[in-house]
Amino acid sequence: MQNPDDPTSIDWCARAAKLVEVEMAMLTGDMITEARFGADMTRFSSASLDQVKRAKNEAIRNCQISRGETPKRVRYAKLARARPY
């Protein structure tokens, strides 16, 4: 849970929602280049769509963790197979 008295605490779920809005605006051509998260303001003026997606995915993952959910894995180990000779 978030501590409202701590100025450094981040509401990851609110951040994820704002980043989804920024991503959709970039995709539709509105090109909103800043998002405000309470007292924080992030300016995405030189950000690419890939950077916004990465920040959104990180925020969604941290939101799931803060809720007590298990986030889904994004990378899987590659199976090593050896050919028998």
N, C-alpha and C positions, 0 to 999 in steps of 0.2 A: 504494500500500500504506500501511497505517496504521503510524505510528511509535509503538510501545508506551511509549516513554519520554516522549513529549510529552503533557502533561496536557490540552492543548487540542485534540488530535486527536479526531475524531468517527468512530465506526464507523457509517457511514450504513446499511449493510445490517442491522445489529442494531437500529438506530433504526426502520427501515422495518418490520421484523418486529414490534416492540413496538407501533407505531402501527396496524398491521393488527389486532392484538389489541384495542387500545383502541377502534378503529372497530367491530369486531364486538361488543364488549361494549356499546357505546352502542346499536347496532342491535337487539341482543337484549334490551335493557332492564336489563342488569346494572349499567350506569352506573359503570364503573371510571373514576375521575376523575384518576388519576395513573399515570405510567409511569416506571420507573427504568431509566436507561441507564448502568450502571456507577456512577460517582460522581455523575453528573448525575441530577436528578430533575425531571421536567416535570409540573406539576399542571394538568390540564385541567378544573378545577372549574367555570369559567364559559365554557368553550369550547363552541362549537356543533359540530355534526357537520360543517359546512362547513369550519371551521377545522382540525379533525382531518384531514379529507380532503386539504386543501391541504398540511398539514405532511407527511402520508404521501406524497403525490405528489412533493413536493420531496425527501424522503428517498430514495424509489425512484429518482428521476432522478440524485441524487448518488451513490447506490450503483452504478448502471450506469456512471457516469463513472469512479468509483474502480476498477471492474473492467476498464476499458478498452473497454467497449461504447459504442455510439452510442445515446443515448436517442432515443426516437421524438419527433417534433415534436408539440407540443400546439396550436400556432397556425399557421395558414397565411395567407399574404397573399391578400387578395381580388383577384381579377382585375378590372381596370378595362377596361370596354368602351365604346367610343363609337359612337354610331349615325352612319353616314355620311349627310350631307345633300346 
